Structures are given as C-alpha cells and as structure tokens.
Amino acid sequence: MNNSKAIIFDMDGVLVDSESYWKQAEFEVFTSLGVVVSDELTNQTKAMTTLEVTRFWFERFPWDDLSLEVVEQLVVSRVIALIETEDCLIKGVKSFVEKLKDKNYKIGLATNSPERIIPVVLKKLDALHLFDVILSADSEIKGKPDPAIYLSAAKKLGTEPEACLVIEDSYSGMLAAKNAGMKVMAFTNGGVAKNATLADFYLNSFESDELEFYEGNNLI
C-alpha cells in the first residue's frame, strides 16, 4: 500500500443521470407481475441493490413462475436499454476525469448497480480506459451504505482509505464512504445539495473550475 491519492466515483447520478430510468424500469417490470408499486414504497428502495429491490417487492406482492434472479435481470435489461437510447450523460464528466488523470490521481468506480450495466455506461461515456479500478456491489456481500465496496476499491487501487476522495450524490453512498474513512464530495448537478450533511466538499458541475479551488484547500 502506498500514499498515492485516488478519486473514486459513484456511477448513477454522477456519471449518468439514470435515477428516473431505475424508477421507470422498476414500475414497468414489477407492475407486470401484479405488484402494486407506490411512490411511498419506491422511496424505500432507492438505496438498495437490484436484487434487494426485487426481494423487497416479492415479499410484499409475491408472484409465480419467475425467480428473483430472472426478474432482477429484467429490470437491469430495461435500464440498459434506456441508458443506451437516451441522452443521460452528466455534462463535463469525461473531461473532468481526464484532468484528474493528468494530475496523476488514481481513478476508481464503485457502484451499487449490477456489473452488467457498468460497461454500457462507460462505453457511452467513452471512458473505460480512464478507470484504474471498477467495482460493482455484485462483488460484495452488502452494498452501500456498507463501506465494503469502498474499502475494496482502495485496496485494489493500492491506496489508503484516508487518501481517497469519493464523489457521490446519495446519502447512502456518502455514508458508505465516510464509514470507510474517506473524504466525500457531494455532486449536486446544479441542484440543491440533498441529504449531503456528511459531505466534506460540494461540486455543482463537472464543467466548473471548482477542482482547482478544492485542490488548493487540501482536497485530499
């Protein structure tokens, strides 16, 4: 392990604006199975992995014939189709990552999303070559807010957790990063910082010059 610095990105809401796609896919797939999908219950599934979401709905509205794994993959396939066909990339993120690479940061990706989705997003972003380590919660026993995925990312990057900065947009992701002993930058995408009380820094846009400001103030 060395003292090199690393930036670890979340994916949904940071690299791609995909939250609405997950909600759409969840509604379409589960209602087709007879599930009564409500906004109140959907709000409870936001921080879950796809398998956890599938299990959540099955426990409340059990269906016949299809296994949890098959239904989970139906949701994933629908999200992939939406990402491939819709304009969902976060503006400026690729050039932002390129700047970090030029400054010799190690770059990681750690997401609760299934592994199948990651290459789809990175192909659309044309950024697969920019990431040194790519991890999905599929490879962990527990997804965020458990810190396991961020600890695994630091280990694979060869970097101490305290030398890592995580860019996140969700409370559960920020909690995972903080519990891993990392600093957190809340990405707001031009909006109001929601549930970002855990953040050390805030970033409104990847197209701004905020990175230089933060680096001058001991970003990591």
N, C-alpha and C positions, 0 to 999 in steps of 0.2 A: 504494500500500500504506500502511495506517495502523497505529496501535498499539492498536486495539481488541482486546479479548480474545474468544476463542472456545472453546467446548466442542464437541468432535467425538465423536459416539457411534458405536461399532460397533453392529451390529444383532442377529445371532444370539447369544444368551446374555446380551445386555444389554437389548434392548427386548422380545425374545421368548425364551422357553425352548424352543428349537427343535432342539437338538443331536440329541435322540432321533429327531426326525422325519427328519432327514437320514440317520441311520443306518438307519431303517426303510425309507425310500424307496430308498436305495442297495441294501439287501438284496433288496427285492421286485423292483426293475427288473432288476438285474444277474443274479440267480439265474434269472429267467425267460428270460434269454438264454444260460443254460448256464454262467455264471460261478460258480466256487466261492468264495463270499465268506466270508472268515475274519476273526475279530477281529484277528488279528495284522496282516493286510494293511489292514483297515479303519482301524486306528490310524494307518497311514501316510498316509491320505487326508484326515485331519481338517482340515488347514490349506490344502488345495487348493481351487481354484475348481471349479465343477461340471464344466466342460469338461476340466480337468486330471484330475479323478477318473474321468471317462468314458474318457479316453485311457489312464489307469493300468490300468483293468480290461481294456480291449480289447487292450493289449499283452501281457497275461498269459493272457487267455482270449478270443481273437478270435471274433467272431460274424459271421454272414452277414446280408445283406439291409438291415439298418438302419444309417444313417450315425451317426457320433459325435454330430452335432448333433441328430438326431432322438432318440437315446437320452438325451442330456443333457436335452432338454426333457421327456421322460417323467419323469425324476427331479424336475425342477423342478415339474411339474404335480402330482405326488404330494405334494410338500412343501407346495405351496399349498393343496391340499385338506385336509391335516392342520391347517395353521395356521388355515384358515377355520372348521373344525369343532371344534377342541379348545380347551381353556382353557389358553392358553400365555403370556399377557401377564405380564411381570415386574411385581410389585406396586409401585405408587407411582411408576412411571417417568414417567407423563404429568405428574403434579403436580410432580415434580422438574424436568422440562424447563420447565414453566410458571414455576416460581420463577426459573430461570436467565434466562428471557426478561424477567421483571420486573426483574431486576438488569442488564438491557441487555447480556447476553452474546449474541454471535452463536452460532447453533446449526447444527452440521453433522452429516451422517450419511455414514459411509464404510464400506462393507461388501464383503466378498468374494462375497456372494450375488449371483445374477443380478438384473438390473434388474427383471425381471417380478415378483419377489417383494416388492420394496420397497413399492409402493402397497398391496399386500394387507396387509402388516404395519401400515403407517401408518393405513390405513382402520380396521383392527381396534382400533388404539390411539386412533383419532380425533385424530391428532396431525400430519397432513400440514402444516397451517398453521403449525406451530411450528418447522419446519426451514427455515433460510435457504438451505442447500445440501445436495443429496442426490446421492451418488455411489456407483456400483457398480463393482466391478473389471472389469466388461464394457467399461468405457471406458478401461481401462489395458492396456498390453502385458503387464504382470505384476501379479498380485495380491499381497496380503500373503504373506510378510513383506517384500516390496519396499516401500519407502516412497512410491512414486509416488502412490498414491491419497490419502495424507495431505497430500503436497505440493500436489496438485491442489486438495484441499479448502481448504487455507489460502489458496491463490491466489484461488479463487472467492469465499471469504469476505472477501477484502481484508485479510487478517491475516498478520502474520509468523509463521512456524512456532514461534518461541520464545514467542509469546503465545497458543499453543493448548494446551489440555489434552485428552487423548484418554481416553475411558472404554472400556476393553477387558476381556475376560475370558480371552483366549487369549494364549499366549506369542508366537505368530507375529504377532498384531496389535500386541502391545506392542513387539515388535522393530521392526515397521514404523514405529510412531510415534516410537520413540526414534531410529531412523535418519533420521527426518525432522526431528529436532531439537526434538521436542515433549515436554512432560511427560506422564506416564501415571498414570492412576488405575485400579488393578485392581479390577474389580467381582467380588465373591465370592458374592453372592446368598445370604448367610447361611452359606456353607460355608467350608472351609479354602482359603486362597489357594494355588492350584496353579500352578506354573511362573510365579510372579509376581515373580521376583527383579529384574526390570527396572523394577518399578513405583516411582514416587515417593510415591504415596499409595494407600490401600486404602479401599474402600467396601463395607460389608457389605449395606446395604439402602438403597433409594431413599426409604424411609419414615422414615429416621432424621434427626437434626439434624446429621449429620456435615458437611454442606456448609458450614454457618456456621463450624464449627471450622476446616475447611481454609482457608476464605477469610481467617480471622484469622491464618493461618500461611503466607501467600503462596502460595496455591493456584496462581495464575498471575499 
